[in-house]
């Protein structure tokens, strides 16, 4: 009877360790910064590489289909351009830093988990452009003049950027994230 109990414990611990290590690998596989010193991270390049199975598993665990690498690029940011975590107790200005792709979308989710409800989005069809063609978007809990994304109250959040991948440039989010006033 003791052998059965110990065998069951060993198998259970082994299965648990395997699940935990697989989950950790799925969450980290293929994640890379878009550019050095940039808060945006992407998995888009890894969707066609040797880690594709783990990257697809990441999206499926979140309840989403992975974007097609040749059609849609996606990146997320959990920090501002200075490396500080994004939180609802501060306001942020997202300013375009270069040419925008033909179609793009920028949204806020409450956590890095995509199952969280998408708070708001701005995209190429709804954003108001400046006279020079650039776009400035405020992310705050209270309404702001111009383009505004509603941030969750006093909690951390994640920005998610999607764009048509007509070129390599489309996969690089052309937005800087500047922290404003904090409460």
VMD Tcl script that builds the backbone (N, CA, C; Angstrom):
set m [mol new atoms 549]
animate dup $m
set s [atomselect $m all]
$s set {name element resname resid chain x y z} {
  {N N UNK 1 A 0.822 -1.191 0.000}
  {CA C UNK 1 A 0.000 0.000 0.000}
  {C C UNK 1 A 0.871 1.262 0.000}
  {N N UNK 2 A 2.001 1.199 0.779}
  {CA C UNK 2 A 2.898 2.355 0.809}
  {C C UNK 2 A 3.489 2.645 -0.558}
  {N N UNK 3 A 3.854 1.607 -1.296}
  {CA C UNK 3 A 4.420 1.804 -2.633}
  {C C UNK 3 A 3.417 2.488 -3.543}
  {N N UNK 4 A 2.182 2.109 -3.449}
  {CA C UNK 4 A 1.142 2.727 -4.264}
  {C C UNK 4 A 1.000 4.218 -3.935}
  {N N UNK 5 A 1.002 4.537 -2.659}
  {CA C UNK 5 A 0.872 5.935 -2.239}
  {C C UNK 5 A 2.071 6.740 -2.719}
  {N N UNK 6 A 3.300 6.220 -2.520}
  {CA C UNK 6 A 4.489 6.944 -2.957}
  {C C UNK 6 A 4.548 7.057 -4.479}
  {N N UNK 7 A 4.150 6.025 -5.188}
  {CA C UNK 7 A 4.135 6.081 -6.655}
  {C C UNK 7 A 3.140 7.142 -7.128}
  {N N UNK 8 A 1.998 7.201 -6.487}
  {CA C UNK 8 A 0.987 8.204 -6.832}
  {C C UNK 8 A 1.510 9.609 -6.557}
  {N N UNK 9 A 2.194 9.807 -5.438}
  {CA C UNK 9 A 2.767 11.109 -5.106}
  {C C UNK 9 A 3.817 11.508 -6.139}
  {N N UNK 10 A 4.713 10.588 -6.501}
  {CA C UNK 10 A 5.752 10.888 -7.490}
  {C C UNK 10 A 5.151 11.254 -8.841}
  {N N UNK 11 A 4.159 10.497 -9.285}
  {CA C UNK 11 A 3.521 10.780 -10.571}
  {C C UNK 11 A 2.812 12.132 -10.521}
  {N N UNK 12 A 2.107 12.414 -9.432}
  {CA C UNK 12 A 1.393 13.682 -9.294}
  {C C UNK 12 A 2.359 14.862 -9.290}
  {N N UNK 13 A 3.448 14.762 -8.546}
  {CA C UNK 13 A 4.451 15.828 -8.511}
  {C C UNK 13 A 5.095 16.000 -9.884}
  {N N UNK 14 A 5.374 14.914 -10.569}
  {CA C UNK 14 A 5.969 14.983 -11.903}
  {C C UNK 14 A 5.044 15.647 -12.912}
  {N N UNK 15 A 3.771 15.304 -12.872}
  {CA C UNK 15 A 2.799 15.921 -13.782}
  {C C UNK 15 A 2.660 17.408 -13.466}
  {N N UNK 16 A 2.591 17.763 -12.180}
  {CA C UNK 16 A 2.474 19.174 -11.787}
  {C C UNK 16 A 3.700 19.963 -12.237}
  {N N UNK 17 A 4.893 19.417 -12.030}
  {CA C UNK 17 A 6.123 20.101 -12.451}
  {C C UNK 17 A 6.151 20.263 -13.969}
  {N N UNK 18 A 5.709 19.256 -14.690}
  {CA C UNK 18 A 5.661 19.337 -16.152}
  {C C UNK 18 A 4.696 20.407 -16.628}
  {N N UNK 19 A 3.534 20.485 -16.010}
  {CA C UNK 19 A 2.542 21.506 -16.381}
  {C C UNK 19 A 3.055 22.907 -16.089}
  {N N UNK 20 A 3.672 23.084 -14.938}
  {CA C UNK 20 A 4.193 24.406 -14.565}
  {C C UNK 20 A 5.313 24.829 -15.517}
  {N N UNK 21 A 6.220 23.924 -15.842}
  {CA C UNK 21 A 7.315 24.291 -16.741}
  {C C UNK 21 A 6.801 24.555 -18.157}
  {N N UNK 22 A 5.814 23.796 -18.614}
  {CA C UNK 22 A 5.236 24.030 -19.937}
  {C C UNK 22 A 4.541 25.392 -19.979}
  {N N UNK 23 A 3.791 25.730 -18.934}
  {CA C UNK 23 A 3.105 27.023 -18.883}
  {C C UNK 23 A 4.120 28.165 -18.891}
  {N N UNK 24 A 5.194 28.041 -18.120}
  {CA C UNK 24 A 6.234 29.080 -18.089}
  {C C UNK 24 A 6.875 29.244 -19.467}
  {N N UNK 25 A 7.146 28.138 -20.145}
  {CA C UNK 25 A 7.736 28.207 -21.480}
  {C C UNK 25 A 6.776 28.847 -22.470}
  {N N UNK 26 A 5.500 28.501 -22.389}
  {CA C UNK 26 A 4.504 29.075 -23.288}
  {C C UNK 26 A 4.410 30.586 -23.093}
  {N N UNK 27 A 4.481 31.064 -21.854}
  {CA C UNK 27 A 4.363 32.493 -21.587}
  {C C UNK 27 A 5.604 33.275 -22.043}
  {N N UNK 28 A 6.764 32.637 -22.087}
  {CA C UNK 28 A 8.005 33.335 -22.428}
  {C C UNK 28 A 8.492 33.091 -23.851}
  {N N UNK 29 A 7.980 32.070 -24.506}
  {CA C UNK 29 A 8.492 31.694 -25.826}
  {C C UNK 29 A 8.224 32.774 -26.867}
  {N N UNK 30 A 9.254 33.139 -27.571}
  {CA C UNK 30 A 9.125 34.049 -28.697}
  {C C UNK 30 A 8.945 35.515 -28.357}
  {N N UNK 31 A 8.921 35.878 -27.095}
  {CA C UNK 31 A 8.736 37.282 -26.711}
  {C C UNK 31 A 10.052 38.017 -26.922}
  {N N UNK 32 A 9.982 39.118 -27.674}
  {CA C UNK 32 A 11.181 39.933 -27.842}
  {C C UNK 32 A 10.776 41.390 -27.953}
  {N N UNK 33 A 11.671 42.263 -27.550}
  {CA C UNK 33 A 11.418 43.696 -27.660}
  {C C UNK 33 A 11.424 44.097 -29.123}
  {N N UNK 34 A 10.560 45.029 -29.470}
  {CA C UNK 34 A 10.499 45.505 -30.845}
  {C C UNK 34 A 11.794 46.231 -31.196}
  {N N UNK 35 A 12.281 47.044 -30.259}
  {CA C UNK 35 A 13.543 47.762 -30.449}
  {C C UNK 35 A 14.178 47.961 -29.073}
  {N N UNK 36 A 15.472 48.152 -29.051}
  {CA C UNK 36 A 16.174 48.359 -27.784}
  {C C UNK 36 A 15.638 49.610 -27.091}
  {N N UNK 37 A 15.324 49.489 -25.803}
  {CA C UNK 37 A 14.822 50.610 -25.038}
  {C C UNK 37 A 13.365 50.940 -25.312}
  {N N UNK 38 A 12.687 50.113 -26.073}
  {CA C UNK 38 A 11.293 50.330 -26.433}
  {C C UNK 38 A 10.402 49.489 -25.518}
  {N N UNK 39 A 9.275 50.027 -25.024}
  {CA C UNK 39 A 8.424 49.247 -24.123}
  {C C UNK 39 A 7.599 48.170 -24.829}
  {N N UNK 40 A 7.533 48.225 -26.141}
  {CA C UNK 40 A 6.696 47.299 -26.896}
  {C C UNK 40 A 7.382 45.949 -27.066}
  {N N UNK 41 A 6.623 44.877 -26.819}
  {CA C UNK 41 A 7.120 43.518 -27.008}
  {C C UNK 41 A 6.198 42.779 -27.967}
  {N N UNK 42 A 6.770 41.878 -28.750}
  {CA C UNK 42 A 5.985 41.176 -29.754}
  {C C UNK 42 A 6.350 39.702 -29.809}
  {N N UNK 43 A 5.423 38.933 -30.308}
  {CA C UNK 43 A 5.630 37.512 -30.585}
  {C C UNK 43 A 5.474 37.237 -32.079}
  {N N UNK 44 A 5.211 38.271 -32.861}
  {CA C UNK 44 A 4.882 38.109 -34.276}
  {C C UNK 44 A 5.933 37.346 -35.068}
  {N N UNK 45 A 7.211 37.659 -34.860}
  {CA C UNK 45 A 8.271 36.993 -35.620}
  {C C UNK 45 A 8.359 35.515 -35.274}
  {N N UNK 46 A 8.029 35.163 -34.034}
  {CA C UNK 46 A 8.152 33.771 -33.591}
  {C C UNK 46 A 7.005 32.886 -34.081}
  {N N UNK 47 A 5.961 33.488 -34.646}
  {CA C UNK 47 A 4.840 32.683 -35.135}
  {C C UNK 47 A 5.239 31.792 -36.307}
  {N N UNK 48 A 6.305 32.142 -36.996}
  {CA C UNK 48 A 6.757 31.340 -38.124}
  {C C UNK 48 A 8.075 30.620 -37.825}
  {N N UNK 49 A 8.592 30.745 -36.623}
  {CA C UNK 49 A 9.880 30.168 -36.275}
  {C C UNK 49 A 9.757 28.841 -35.559}
  {N N UNK 50 A 10.876 28.376 -34.978}
  {CA C UNK 50 A 10.890 27.085 -34.294}
  {C C UNK 50 A 10.052 27.055 -33.012}
  {N N UNK 51 A 9.744 28.215 -32.435}
  {CA C UNK 51 A 8.912 28.276 -31.234}
  {C C UNK 51 A 7.436 28.471 -31.550}
  {N N UNK 52 A 7.048 28.300 -32.812}
  {CA C UNK 52 A 5.680 28.590 -33.241}
  {C C UNK 52 A 4.636 27.818 -32.433}
  {N N UNK 53 A 4.918 26.574 -32.090}
  {CA C UNK 53 A 3.960 25.774 -31.316}
  {C C UNK 53 A 3.672 26.438 -29.973}
  {N N UNK 54 A 4.718 26.904 -29.285}
  {CA C UNK 54 A 4.550 27.523 -27.971}
  {C C UNK 54 A 3.884 28.896 -28.078}
  {N N UNK 55 A 4.215 29.644 -29.125}
  {CA C UNK 55 A 3.616 30.960 -29.310}
  {C C UNK 55 A 2.131 30.814 -29.611}
  {N N UNK 56 A 1.779 29.875 -30.478}
  {CA C UNK 56 A 0.355 29.632 -30.753}
  {C C UNK 56 A -0.368 29.182 -29.490}
  {N N UNK 57 A 0.289 28.367 -28.690}
  {CA C UNK 57 A -0.307 27.908 -27.431}
  {C C UNK 57 A -0.582 29.082 -26.498}
  {N N UNK 58 A 0.294 30.084 -26.505}
  {CA C UNK 58 A 0.084 31.278 -25.680}
  {C C UNK 58 A -1.254 31.939 -26.035}
  {N N UNK 59 A -1.487 32.156 -27.313}
  {CA C UNK 59 A -2.737 32.779 -27.749}
  {C C UNK 59 A -3.938 31.888 -27.424}
  {N N UNK 60 A -3.816 30.603 -27.653}
  {CA C UNK 60 A -4.935 29.692 -27.410}
  {C C UNK 60 A -5.280 29.595 -25.929}
  {N N UNK 61 A -4.277 29.644 -25.049}
  {CA C UNK 61 A -4.552 29.643 -23.610}
  {C C UNK 61 A -5.311 30.895 -23.179}
  {N N UNK 62 A -5.135 31.985 -23.917}
  {CA C UNK 62 A -5.859 33.221 -23.629}
  {C C UNK 62 A -7.244 33.237 -24.268}
  {N N UNK 63 A -7.570 32.203 -25.022}
  {CA C UNK 63 A -8.876 32.138 -25.662}
  {C C UNK 63 A -8.958 32.921 -26.960}
  {N N UNK 64 A -7.809 33.151 -27.604}
  {CA C UNK 64 A -7.766 33.888 -28.873}
  {C C UNK 64 A -7.075 33.050 -29.920}
  {N N UNK 65 A -7.407 33.304 -31.172}
  {CA C UNK 65 A -6.661 32.699 -32.263}
  {C C UNK 65 A -5.413 33.535 -32.516}
  {N N UNK 66 A -4.282 32.887 -32.804}
  {CA C UNK 66 A -3.068 33.675 -33.076}
  {C C UNK 66 A -3.216 34.452 -34.380}
  {N N UNK 67 A -2.635 35.654 -34.446}
  {CA C UNK 67 A -2.711 36.408 -35.704}
  {C C UNK 67 A -1.890 35.723 -36.790}
  {N N UNK 68 A -2.376 35.809 -38.012}
  {CA C UNK 68 A -1.642 35.242 -39.145}
  {C C UNK 68 A -0.400 36.086 -39.377}
  {N N UNK 69 A 0.809 35.479 -39.356}
  {CA C UNK 69 A 2.046 36.270 -39.449}
  {C C UNK 69 A 2.134 37.127 -40.705}
  {N N UNK 70 A 1.536 36.702 -41.789}
  {CA C UNK 70 A 1.646 37.471 -43.026}
  {C C UNK 70 A 0.559 38.534 -43.147}
  {N N UNK 71 A -0.387 38.561 -42.199}
  {CA C UNK 71 A -1.499 39.500 -42.328}
  {C C UNK 71 A -1.584 40.528 -41.210}
  {N N UNK 72 A -1.295 40.121 -39.981}
  {CA C UNK 72 A -1.505 41.005 -38.846}
  {C C UNK 72 A -0.333 40.925 -37.882}
  {N N UNK 73 A 0.162 42.078 -37.466}
  {CA C UNK 73 A 1.210 42.144 -36.460}
  {C C UNK 73 A 0.612 42.626 -35.152}
  {N N UNK 74 A 1.174 42.170 -34.041}
  {CA C UNK 74 A 0.636 42.541 -32.738}
  {C C UNK 74 A 1.782 42.749 -31.763}
  {N N UNK 75 A 1.641 43.748 -30.895}
  {CA C UNK 75 A 2.634 44.016 -29.855}
  {C C UNK 75 A 1.903 44.500 -28.608}
  {N N UNK 76 A 2.531 44.292 -27.458}
  {CA C UNK 76 A 1.956 44.744 -26.192}
  {C C UNK 76 A 2.990 45.563 -25.425}
  {N N UNK 77 A 2.489 46.436 -24.558}
  {CA C UNK 77 A 3.363 47.222 -23.686}
  {C C UNK 77 A 2.762 47.223 -22.293}
  {N N UNK 78 A 3.588 46.895 -21.304}
  {CA C UNK 78 A 3.161 46.930 -19.909}
  {C C UNK 78 A 3.863 48.043 -19.145}
  {N N UNK 79 A 4.767 48.757 -19.819}
  {CA C UNK 79 A 5.495 49.871 -19.200}
  {C C UNK 79 A 5.469 51.075 -20.129}
  {N N UNK 80 A 5.781 52.247 -19.581}
  {CA C UNK 80 A 5.896 53.431 -20.427}
  {C C UNK 80 A 7.287 53.454 -21.059}
  {N N UNK 81 A 7.584 54.499 -21.808}
  {CA C UNK 81 A 8.876 54.576 -22.502}
  {C C UNK 81 A 10.056 54.688 -21.549}
  {N N UNK 82 A 9.807 55.020 -20.278}
  {CA C UNK 82 A 10.872 55.094 -19.274}
  {C C UNK 82 A 10.983 53.817 -18.453}
  {N N UNK 83 A 10.173 52.806 -18.766}
  {CA C UNK 83 A 10.249 51.520 -18.075}
  {C C UNK 83 A 9.393 51.403 -16.828}
  {N N UNK 84 A 8.557 52.395 -16.532}
  {CA C UNK 84 A 7.676 52.337 -15.355}
  {C C UNK 84 A 6.374 51.633 -15.723}
  {N N UNK 85 A 5.829 50.798 -14.841}
  {CA C UNK 85 A 4.587 50.069 -15.149}
  {C C UNK 85 A 3.424 51.011 -15.454}
  {N N UNK 86 A 2.580 50.617 -16.399}
  {CA C UNK 86 A 1.378 51.384 -16.726}
  {C C UNK 86 A 0.330 51.131 -15.648}
  {N N UNK 87 A -0.197 52.199 -15.071}
  {CA C UNK 87 A -1.182 52.078 -14.009}
  {C C UNK 87 A -2.279 53.112 -14.191}
  {N N UNK 88 A -3.488 52.772 -13.760}
  {CA C UNK 88 A -4.626 53.665 -13.888}
  {C C UNK 88 A -4.538 54.909 -13.026}
  {N N UNK 89 A -3.607 54.961 -12.093}
  {CA C UNK 89 A -3.477 56.148 -11.250}
  {C C UNK 89 A -2.684 57.261 -11.944}
  {N N UNK 90 A -2.196 57.009 -13.149}
  {CA C UNK 90 A -1.465 58.023 -13.917}
  {C C UNK 90 A -2.138 58.229 -15.270}
  {N N UNK 91 A -1.852 59.365 -15.887}
  {CA C UNK 91 A -2.299 59.600 -17.256}
  {C C UNK 91 A -1.103 59.388 -18.185}
  {N N UNK 92 A -1.375 59.008 -19.419}
  {CA C UNK 92 A -0.319 58.745 -20.400}
  {C C UNK 92 A -0.693 59.388 -21.723}
  {N N UNK 93 A 0.323 59.803 -22.453}
  {CA C UNK 93 A 0.133 60.312 -23.803}
  {C C UNK 93 A 0.867 59.377 -24.743}
  {N N UNK 94 A 0.141 58.821 -25.683}
  {CA C UNK 94 A 0.713 57.962 -26.708}
  {C C UNK 94 A 0.808 58.799 -27.973}
  {N N UNK 95 A 2.006 59.052 -28.422}
  {CA C UNK 95 A 2.218 59.917 -29.586}
  {C C UNK 95 A 2.871 59.114 -30.694}
  {N N UNK 96 A 2.365 59.273 -31.906}
  {CA C UNK 96 A 2.968 58.569 -33.034}
  {C C UNK 96 A 4.356 59.135 -33.283}
  {N N UNK 97 A 5.301 58.244 -33.539}
  {CA C UNK 97 A 6.692 58.645 -33.712}
  {C C UNK 97 A 7.167 58.476 -35.145}
  {N N UNK 98 A 6.293 58.101 -36.012}
  {CA C UNK 98 A 6.661 57.895 -37.409}
  {C C UNK 98 A 5.413 57.671 -38.238}
  {N N UNK 99 A 5.614 57.240 -39.459}
  {CA C UNK 99 A 4.450 57.005 -40.317}
  {C C UNK 99 A 3.607 55.848 -39.775}
  {N N UNK 100 A 2.311 56.013 -39.862}
  {CA C UNK 100 A 1.393 54.981 -39.397}
  {C C UNK 100 A 1.029 54.042 -40.542}
  {N N UNK 101 A 0.838 52.759 -40.246}
  {CA C UNK 101 A 0.419 51.838 -41.304}
  {C C UNK 101 A -0.998 52.165 -41.785}
  {N N UNK 102 A -1.391 51.548 -42.877}
  {CA C UNK 102 A -2.698 51.805 -43.460}
  {C C UNK 102 A -3.819 51.516 -42.469}
  {N N UNK 103 A -3.731 50.405 -41.737}
  {CA C UNK 103 A -4.700 50.095 -40.687}
  {C C UNK 103 A -3.949 49.724 -39.424}
  {N N UNK 104 A -4.372 50.285 -38.301}
  {CA C UNK 104 A -3.793 49.980 -36.999}
  {C C UNK 104 A -4.886 50.109 -35.943}
  {N N UNK 105 A -4.644 49.504 -34.798}
  {CA C UNK 105 A -5.577 49.560 -33.677}
  {C C UNK 105 A -4.764 49.575 -32.390}
  {N N UNK 106 A -5.218 50.346 -31.428}
  {CA C UNK 106 A -4.554 50.442 -30.141}
  {C C UNK 106 A -5.626 50.330 -29.067}
  {N N UNK 107 A -5.433 49.426 -28.107}
  {CA C UNK 107 A -6.435 49.222 -27.078}
  {C C UNK 107 A -5.810 48.993 -25.715}
  {N N UNK 108 A -6.665 49.017 -24.698}
  {CA C UNK 108 A -6.235 48.783 -23.320}
  {C C UNK 108 A -6.948 47.549 -22.801}
  {N N UNK 109 A -6.174 46.667 -22.173}
  {CA C UNK 109 A -6.754 45.562 -21.432}
  {C C UNK 109 A -6.278 45.692 -19.993}
  {N N UNK 110 A -7.116 45.255 -19.050}
  {CA C UNK 110 A -6.807 45.487 -17.636}
  {C C UNK 110 A -5.578 44.751 -17.148}
  {N N UNK 111 A -5.309 43.591 -17.678}
  {CA C UNK 111 A -4.140 42.820 -17.279}
  {C C UNK 111 A -3.494 42.262 -18.530}
  {N N UNK 112 A -2.370 41.608 -18.362}
  {CA C UNK 112 A -1.706 40.983 -19.505}
  {C C UNK 112 A -2.518 39.811 -20.027}
  {N N UNK 113 A -3.490 39.346 -19.260}
  {CA C UNK 113 A -4.346 38.249 -19.655}
  {C C UNK 113 A -5.405 38.777 -20.615}
  {N N UNK 114 A -5.425 38.296 -21.824}
  {CA C UNK 114 A -6.341 38.814 -22.836}
  {C C UNK 114 A -7.795 38.475 -22.546}
  {N N UNK 115 A -8.070 37.623 -21.559}
  {CA C UNK 115 A -9.459 37.337 -21.209}
  {C C UNK 115 A -10.106 38.533 -20.523}
  {N N UNK 116 A -9.284 39.467 -20.032}
  {CA C UNK 116 A -9.831 40.666 -19.414}
  {C C UNK 116 A -10.538 41.484 -20.491}
  {N N UNK 117 A -11.604 42.143 -20.105}
  {CA C UNK 117 A -12.392 42.912 -21.063}
  {C C UNK 117 A -11.570 44.058 -21.654}
  {N N UNK 118 A -11.658 44.220 -22.958}
  {CA C UNK 118 A -10.979 45.322 -23.619}
  {C C UNK 118 A -11.708 46.602 -23.242}
  {N N UNK 119 A -11.014 47.527 -22.627}
  {CA C UNK 119 A -11.649 48.755 -22.146}
  {C C UNK 119 A -12.079 49.648 -23.302}
  {N N UNK 120 A -11.140 50.071 -24.094}
  {CA C UNK 120 A -11.439 50.952 -25.215}
  {C C UNK 120 A -10.406 50.725 -26.298}
  {N N UNK 121 A -10.735 51.168 -27.485}
  {CA C UNK 121 A -9.782 51.081 -28.586}
  {C C UNK 121 A -9.815 52.361 -29.404}
  {N N UNK 122 A -8.724 52.637 -30.051}
  {CA C UNK 122 A -8.619 53.696 -31.051}
  {C C UNK 122 A -7.983 53.026 -32.255}
  {N N UNK 123 A -8.408 53.409 -33.424}
  {CA C UNK 123 A -7.809 52.796 -34.614}
  {C C UNK 123 A -7.693 53.811 -35.732}
  {N N UNK 124 A -7.179 53.360 -36.851}
  {CA C UNK 124 A -6.917 54.248 -37.976}
  {C C UNK 124 A -8.191 54.899 -38.500}
  {N N UNK 125 A -9.346 54.282 -38.283}
  {CA C UNK 125 A -10.610 54.840 -38.770}
  {C C UNK 125 A -11.243 55.843 -37.806}
  {N N UNK 126 A -10.975 55.699 -36.500}
  {CA C UNK 126 A -11.653 56.553 -35.517}
  {C C UNK 126 A -10.765 57.632 -34.909}
  {N N UNK 127 A -9.461 57.506 -34.994}
  {CA C UNK 127 A -8.554 58.474 -34.364}
  {C C UNK 127 A -8.540 59.790 -35.136}
  {N N UNK 128 A -8.516 60.880 -34.385}
  {CA C UNK 128 A -8.416 62.210 -34.971}
  {C C UNK 128 A -6.934 62.516 -35.140}
  {N N UNK 129 A -6.525 62.861 -36.365}
  {CA C UNK 129 A -5.124 63.145 -36.674}
  {C C UNK 129 A -4.824 64.629 -36.476}
  {N N UNK 130 A -3.592 64.929 -36.110}
  {CA C UNK 130 A -3.122 66.305 -36.011}
  {C C UNK 130 A -2.930 66.848 -37.434}
  {N N UNK 131 A -2.675 68.153 -37.559}
  {CA C UNK 131 A -2.499 68.774 -38.873}
  {C C UNK 131 A -1.340 68.167 -39.648}
  {N N UNK 132 A -0.287 67.715 -38.938}
  {CA C UNK 132 A 0.877 67.129 -39.610}
  {C C UNK 132 A 0.705 65.634 -39.898}
  {N N UNK 133 A -0.448 65.059 -39.570}
  {CA C UNK 133 A -0.705 63.643 -39.830}
  {C C UNK 133 A -0.402 62.736 -38.656}
  {N N UNK 134 A 0.191 63.281 -37.598}
  {CA C UNK 134 A 0.516 62.471 -36.427}
  {C C UNK 134 A -0.745 62.239 -35.590}
  {N N UNK 135 A -0.641 61.327 -34.647}
  {CA C UNK 135 A -1.765 61.002 -33.771}
  {C C UNK 135 A -1.285 61.064 -32.327}
  {N N UNK 136 A -2.079 61.703 -31.468}
  {CA C UNK 136 A -1.835 61.719 -30.027}
  {C C UNK 136 A -3.065 61.144 -29.355}
  {N N UNK 137 A -2.830 60.198 -28.450}
  {CA C UNK 137 A -3.922 59.535 -27.742}
  {C C UNK 137 A -3.631 59.613 -26.251}
  {N N UNK 138 A -4.613 60.030 -25.467}
  {CA C UNK 138 A -4.481 60.050 -24.013}
  {C C UNK 138 A -5.052 58.764 -23.445}
  {N N UNK 139 A -4.377 58.209 -22.458}
  {CA C UNK 139 A -4.875 57.040 -21.724}
  {C C UNK 139 A -5.017 57.480 -20.273}
  {N N UNK 140 A -6.252 57.541 -19.794}
  {CA C UNK 140 A -6.524 58.017 -18.437}
  {C C UNK 140 A -7.873 57.489 -17.978}
  {N N UNK 141 A -8.120 57.566 -16.678}
  {CA C UNK 141 A -9.399 57.112 -16.142}
  {C C UNK 141 A -10.508 58.128 -16.416}
  {N N UNK 142 A -10.173 59.412 -16.475}
  {CA C UNK 142 A -11.157 60.468 -16.739}
  {C C UNK 142 A -11.092 60.878 -18.203}
  {N N UNK 143 A -12.217 61.291 -18.773}
  {CA C UNK 143 A -12.222 61.713 -20.181}
  {C C UNK 143 A -11.225 62.839 -20.444}
  {N N UNK 144 A -10.592 62.772 -21.601}
  {CA C UNK 144 A -9.601 63.758 -22.027}
  {C C UNK 144 A -10.038 64.326 -23.370}
  {N N UNK 145 A -9.599 65.536 -23.675}
  {CA C UNK 145 A -9.886 66.136 -24.972}
  {C C UNK 145 A -9.138 65.385 -26.063}
  {N N UNK 146 A -9.731 65.256 -27.219}
  {CA C UNK 146 A -9.098 64.562 -28.337}
  {C C UNK 146 A -9.276 63.062 -28.245}
  {N N UNK 147 A -8.304 62.329 -28.723}
  {CA C UNK 147 A -8.350 60.865 -28.673}
  {C C UNK 147 A -8.118 60.409 -27.241}
  {N N UNK 148 A -8.975 59.507 -26.744}
  {CA C UNK 148 A -8.899 59.082 -25.349}
  {C C UNK 148 A -9.177 57.592 -25.233}
  {N N UNK 149 A -8.322 56.903 -24.474}
  {CA C UNK 149 A -8.540 55.503 -24.110}
  {C C UNK 149 A -8.833 55.465 -22.616}
  {N N UNK 150 A -9.908 54.795 -22.227}
  {CA C UNK 150 A -10.283 54.701 -20.816}
  {C C UNK 150 A -9.412 53.657 -20.132}
  {N N UNK 151 A -8.649 54.103 -19.145}
  {CA C UNK 151 A -7.785 53.209 -18.368}
  {C C UNK 151 A -8.549 52.716 -17.140}
  {N N UNK 152 A -8.246 51.524 -16.647}
  {CA C UNK 152 A -8.920 51.035 -15.439}
  {C C UNK 152 A -8.478 51.826 -14.211}
  {N N UNK 153 A -9.373 51.967 -13.252}
  {CA C UNK 153 A -9.071 52.723 -12.030}
  {C C UNK 153 A -8.011 52.035 -11.192}
  {N N UNK 154 A -6.926 52.755 -10.878}
  {CA C UNK 154 A -5.904 52.347 -9.897}
  {C C UNK 154 A -5.311 50.958 -10.109}
  {N N UNK 155 A -5.445 50.372 -11.287}
  {CA C UNK 155 A -4.871 49.047 -11.539}
  {C C UNK 155 A -3.899 49.125 -12.696}
  {N N UNK 156 A -3.036 48.127 -12.750}
  {CA C UNK 156 A -2.120 48.038 -13.881}
  {C C UNK 156 A -2.896 47.624 -15.115}
  {N N UNK 157 A -2.393 48.025 -16.265}
  {CA C UNK 157 A -3.027 47.642 -17.519}
  {C C UNK 157 A -1.979 47.426 -18.589}
  {N N UNK 158 A -2.418 46.895 -19.701}
  {CA C UNK 158 A -1.548 46.591 -20.830}
  {C C UNK 158 A -2.096 47.255 -22.075}
  {N N UNK 159 A -1.228 47.836 -22.869}
  {CA C UNK 159 A -1.609 48.366 -24.176}
  {C C UNK 159 A -1.380 47.277 -25.211}
  {N N UNK 160 A -2.303 47.140 -26.131}
  {CA C UNK 160 A -2.153 46.148 -27.197}
  {C C UNK 160 A -2.303 46.868 -28.539}
  {N N UNK 161 A -1.315 46.677 -29.407}
  {CA C UNK 161 A -1.259 47.326 -30.712}
  {C C UNK 161 A -1.352 46.259 -31.787}
  {N N UNK 162 A -2.215 46.482 -32.760}
  {CA C UNK 162 A -2.335 45.577 -33.908}
  {C C UNK 162 A -2.254 46.402 -35.175}
  {N N UNK 163 A -1.677 45.831 -36.227}
  {CA C UNK 163 A -1.578 46.539 -37.504}
  {C C UNK 163 A -1.488 45.536 -38.642}
  {N N UNK 164 A -1.938 45.977 -39.806}
  {CA C UNK 164 A -1.746 45.156 -40.999}
  {C C UNK 164 A -0.257 45.025 -41.247}
  {N N UNK 165 A 0.188 43.838 -41.531}
  {CA C UNK 165 A 1.631 43.628 -41.708}
  {C C UNK 165 A 2.013 43.694 -43.173}
  {N N UNK 166 A 1.732 44.837 -43.792}
  {CA C UNK 166 A 2.095 45.031 -45.188}
  {C C UNK 166 A 3.590 45.270 -45.356}
  {N N UNK 167 A 4.252 45.611 -44.256}
  {CA C UNK 167 A 5.706 45.812 -44.284}
  {C C UNK 167 A 6.250 45.521 -42.902}
  {N N UNK 168 A 7.566 45.394 -42.795}
  {CA C UNK 168 A 8.194 45.148 -41.493}
  {C C UNK 168 A 7.947 46.321 -40.556}
  {N N UNK 169 A 7.836 47.525 -41.100}
  {CA C UNK 169 A 7.597 48.727 -40.284}
  {C C UNK 169 A 6.249 48.651 -39.569}
  {N N UNK 170 A 5.255 48.004 -40.192}
  {CA C UNK 170 A 3.922 47.912 -39.596}
  {C C UNK 170 A 3.950 47.112 -38.301}
  {N N UNK 171 A 4.921 46.225 -38.159}
  {CA C UNK 171 A 5.009 45.397 -36.960}
  {C C UNK 171 A 5.653 46.138 -35.799}
  {N N UNK 172 A 6.239 47.284 -36.062}
  {CA C UNK 172 A 6.864 48.083 -35.018}
  {C C UNK 172 A 5.884 49.172 -34.594}
  {N N UNK 173 A 5.354 49.111 -33.376}
  {CA C UNK 173 A 4.397 50.134 -32.945}
  {C C UNK 173 A 5.011 51.528 -33.013}
  {N N UNK 174 A 4.407 52.425 -33.806}
  {CA C UNK 174 A 4.975 53.760 -33.947}
  {C C UNK 174 A 4.475 54.730 -32.883}
  {N N UNK 175 A 4.359 54.256 -31.642}
  {CA C UNK 175 A 3.853 55.113 -30.566}
  {C C UNK 175 A 4.828 55.119 -29.393}
  {N N UNK 176 A 5.146 56.331 -28.920}
  {CA C UNK 176 A 5.887 56.457 -27.659}
  {C C UNK 176 A 4.843 56.578 -26.558}
  {N N UNK 177 A 5.220 56.190 -25.339}
  {CA C UNK 177 A 4.296 56.227 -24.205}
  {C C UNK 177 A 4.911 57.117 -23.140}
  {N N UNK 178 A 4.355 58.309 -22.937}
  {CA C UNK 178 A 4.883 59.279 -21.982}
  {C C UNK 178 A 3.946 59.389 -20.800}
  {N N UNK 179 A 4.508 59.260 -19.611}
  {CA C UNK 179 A 3.717 59.358 -18.386}
  {C C UNK 179 A 3.431 60.817 -18.059}
  {N N UNK 180 A 2.173 61.094 -17.669}
  {CA C UNK 180 A 1.776 62.438 -17.268}
  {C C UNK 180 A 1.622 62.503 -15.753}
  {N N UNK 181 A 0.591 63.198 -15.307}
  {CA C UNK 181 A 0.340 63.375 -13.875}
  {C C UNK 181 A -0.189 62.092 -13.241}
  {N N UNK 182 A 0.173 61.883 -11.996}
  {CA C UNK 182 A -0.293 60.718 -11.250}
  {C C UNK 182 A -1.045 61.196 -10.005}
  {N N UNK 183 A -2.053 60.410 -9.618}
  {CA C UNK 183 A -2.831 60.778 -8.425}
  {C C UNK 183 A -2.363 59.995 -7.212}
}
mol reanalyze $m
mol bondsrecalc $m
mol representation Tube
mol addrep $m
